[in-house]
Amino acid sequence: MNKLQHSGAQTVLSEEAREALRDAYDLHVHVAPDIIERRTDDIDLAKEFLANGMRGFVLKSHYFPTAERAKVVSKAVPGIAAYGAIALNHSMGGLNPVAVEIAGRSGCKIVWMPTVDAANETAGRTDGENGKLPFWAKIQRELAAIGIAPPPISVLDERGKISEVTRVCLELTAKHDMVLATGHLGPEEIFKLVLAARDIGVRKVVVTHAEFPSQHLSVDEQLELAKMGTFIEHCFTTMHTGKASWEGVFASIRKVGIAHTILSTDLGQIINPPVSEGFAMFAQRLLDAEFTVDEIRSMTVINPSHLVE
C-alpha cells in the first residue's frame, strides 16, 4: 500500500484503488503549457498515466484549443490516448461558431460551454470579494485593469431562451459528434441547454462538476438531468478542496446511478496532488464508502470510453 498526505490527513491507497483505474480515462485535466502555472505538462502526464496503467485523458484549457497538443502527445507517448477540447471563453471569441467548426475539424472531443467567462461564474467579479481568488479570476482582473473586460457570457438571450448563436454552436457540436460539456453555466442554463442539445441532435452531454459552487446542482436536479440522457461528472478537486462534501457526492452517485456517472479529477494545479495520485485517492475514497471496483471502473473506464472512443 502507498500512503499519501492530503488535507492534513493520511490516505492509504490499496491495490484495489489502482486496479479500479486500470485503463481509466480522465476527461478533465489542466496541465502545461498554460498561462496558469501547472504542476506537470502534457508529455509528463502521459508518462505518468502510462506508468500507472491508465489509458488517457482530455486536455482542458480555459484559454486555448488543445487538439493539436493532444495529437503530439499521443504520438510521443505510445499507449496513451490524449484528446483535445475547446472551452468557449472570450479568448476563443466566446460562443463562436467558427471556433467550434475548426475544433471539430481538428479532432476535438469536447466542447465546453463558457467556464471562467460564464455570466454564472462570479468568482473575481463580486465587489468587495476578500477570499482567495482562483488564478483565472486574477487574470480577469488584470485584463480589466488594462481595459479588456468584455461582458460575461450566457447561453440565454434577453428572453431567457437559448440564443441563436448557442444553437449554431450546438449544431456544429452535433455535426462533428463532439461531447457537449456544460462548463460553469448555472442550473437554469444547464437545463435549457441540455433540452436544446437533445432537440438539435447532440448525442453526448456531460454536466460538468455538478457539485462545484457555481453549479451546485442538487441530487434531484442531477437525477433529472441524467434522465434527460446526460452523464453527471464528479471532480476530485471539488471535494478535496472542501467545496463540497464527500458524503454528498457518494449520495449523488447512488441516487443518479453508476450508468450515468463519470469521475474526473480537474487536477493539474501546483497546490494539489499529481493527477494520477489524485485519481487513485478518489478511487480509494469510493472504495472506503463501499463502492466496488467494478462500479468505479464503470465510472472511470467504461462510461468515459463511450464518450471519447
Long-range contacts (C-beta under 8 A, 24 or more apart in sequence): 4-273, 4-277, 4-281, 6-240, 6-273, 6-281, 7-240, 7-242, 11-281, 11-284, 11-285, 12-284, 13-280, 13-281, 13-284, 14-284, 14-287, 16-283, 16-287, 16-293, 17-280, 17-281, 17-283, 17-284, 17-287, 18-52, 18-53, 18-280, 18-283, 19-293, 20-283, 20-286, 20-287, 20-293, 20-296, 20-297, 20-300, 21-52, 21-53, 21-54, 21-276, 21-279, 21-280, 21-283, 21-296, 21-300, 21-301, 22-53, 22-54, 22-297, 22-301, 23-53, 23-54, 23-55, 23-301, 24-54, 24-55, 24-279, 24-297, 24-300, 24-301, 24-304, 25-54, 25-55, 25-56, 25-57, 25-58, 25-81, 25-300, 25-301, 25-304, 25-305, 25-308, 26-54, 26-56, 26-57, 26-58, 26-264, 26-265, 26-267, 26-275, 26-279, 26-300, 26-304, 27-57, 27-58, 27-110, 27-206, 27-233, 27-262, 27-264, 27-304, 27-307, 27-308, 28-58, 28-60, 28-208, 28-209, 28-233, 28-235, 28-264, 28-265, 28-266, 29-57, 29-58, 29-59, 29-60, 29-264, 29-265, 29-266, 29-267, 29-268, 29-275, 30-60, 30-61, 30-62, 30-266, 30-267, 30-268, 30-269, 31-59, 31-268, 31-275, 32-268, 33-69, 34-61, 34-63, 34-64, 35-63, 35-139, 36-135, 36-136, 36-139, 37-135, 37-270, 38-268, 38-269, 38-270, 39-268, 39-269, 39-270, 39-272, 39-274, 40-268, 40-274, 40-275, 42-69, 42-70, 42-72, 42-73, 42-82, 43-73, 43-76, 43-77, 45-268, 45-275, 46-73, 46-74, 46-76, 46-77, 46-80, 46-82, 47-77, 48-274, 48-275, 48-276, 49-80, 49-275, 49-276, 50-77, 50-79, 50-80, 51-276, 52-276, 52-280, 54-276, 54-279, 55-80, 55-81, 55-301, 55-305, 56-80, 56-81, 56-82, 56-83, 56-308, 57-82, 57-83, 57-275, 58-82, 58-83, 58-84, 58-85, 58-109, 58-110, 58-308, 59-83, 59-84, 59-85, 60-85, 60-87, 60-110, 60-112, 61-85, 61-87, 62-87, 62-89, 62-91, 62-115, 62-116, 62-136, 63-87, 63-89, 63-91, 63-92, 64-91, 65-92, 65-99, 65-102, 65-103, 65-106, 65-108, 66-108, 67-103, 67-106, 67-107, 67-108, 68-106, 70-107, 71-107, 81-308, 81-309, 83-107, 83-108, 83-109, 83-110, 83-308, 84-108, 84-109, 85-109, 85-110, 85-111, 85-112, 86-110, 86-111, 86-112, 87-112, 87-113, 87-114, 87-115, 87-183, 88-112, 88-113, 88-114, 88-153, 88-169, 88-183, 89-114, 89-115, 89-116, 89-117, 89-153, 90-117, 90-150, 90-153, 94-150, 94-153, 95-153, 95-155, 95-163, 95-165, 95-166, 95-169, 96-169, 97-165, 97-168, 97-169, 97-172, 100-169, 100-172, 100-173, 101-172, 101-176, 103-176, 103-178, 104-172, 104-173, 104-175, 104-176, 104-178, 105-176, 108-176, 108-178, 109-178, 109-179, 109-307, 109-308, 110-178, 110-179, 110-180, 110-181, 110-206, 111-169, 111-173, 111-178, 111-179, 111-180, 111-181, 112-181, 112-182, 112-183, 112-208, 113-155, 113-180, 113-181, 113-182, 113-183, 113-184, 113-185, 113-189, 113-193, 114-152, 114-153, 114-155, 114-183, 114-184, 114-185, 115-183, 115-184, 115-208, 116-140, 116-184, 117-150, 117-152, 117-153, 118-152, 118-153, 118-154, 118-183, 118-184, 118-185, 118-186, 118-214, 119-151, 119-152, 119-153, 119-154, 119-186, 120-154, 120-184, 120-185, 120-186, 120-189, 120-214, 121-152, 121-184, 121-214, 122-214, 123-214, 125-152, 154-185, 154-189, 155-185, 155-189, 155-192, 155-193, 156-188, 156-189, 156-192, 160-188, 161-192, 162-192, 162-193, 162-196, 166-193, 166-196, 167-196, 167-200, 170-196, 170-197, 170-200, 170-202, 171-200, 171-201, 173-197, 173-202, 174-200, 174-201, 174-202, 174-203, 177-203, 177-204, 178-204, 179-204, 179-205, 179-206, 179-307, 179-308, 180-204, 180-205, 180-206, 181-205, 181-206, 181-207, 181-208, 181-233, 182-206, 182-207, 182-208, 182-215, 183-208, 184-208, 184-212, 184-214, 184-215, 185-215, 186-214, 186-215, 187-215, 187-216, 187-217, 187-221, 190-215, 190-217, 190-225, 191-221, 191-224, 191-225, 194-225, 194-228, 194-229, 194-230, 195-228, 198-228, 198-229, 204-231, 204-306, 204-307, 205-229, 205-230, 205-231, 206-230, 206-231, 206-232, 206-233, 206-262, 206-307, 207-231, 207-232, 207-233, 208-233, 209-233, 209-234, 209-235, 209-238, 209-264, 209-266, 210-234, 210-252, 211-235, 211-238, 211-239, 211-243, 211-244, 211-248, 211-249, 211-252, 212-238, 212-243, 212-244, 213-243, 213-244, 219-248, 219-251, 219-252, 219-255, 219-256, 222-252, 222-255, 222-256, 223-255, 223-256, 226-256, 226-257, 226-260, 230-260, 231-260, 231-261, 231-262, 231-303, 231-307, 232-256, 232-260, 232-261, 232-262, 233-261, 233-262, 233-263, 233-264, 234-261, 234-262, 234-263, 234-264, 235-263, 235-264, 235-265, 235-266, 236-263, 236-264, 236-265, 236-266, 236-267, 236-278, 236-279, 236-281, 236-282, 237-265, 237-266, 237-267, 237-269, 237-272, 237-278, 238-266, 239-285, 240-272, 240-273, 240-278, 240-281, 241-272, 246-285, 246-289, 250-286, 250-289, 250-291, 253-291, 253-299, 258-295, 258-298, 258-299, 259-298, 259-303, 261-298, 261-299, 261-303, 262-299, 262-300, 262-303, 262-304, 262-307, 263-296, 263-299, 263-300
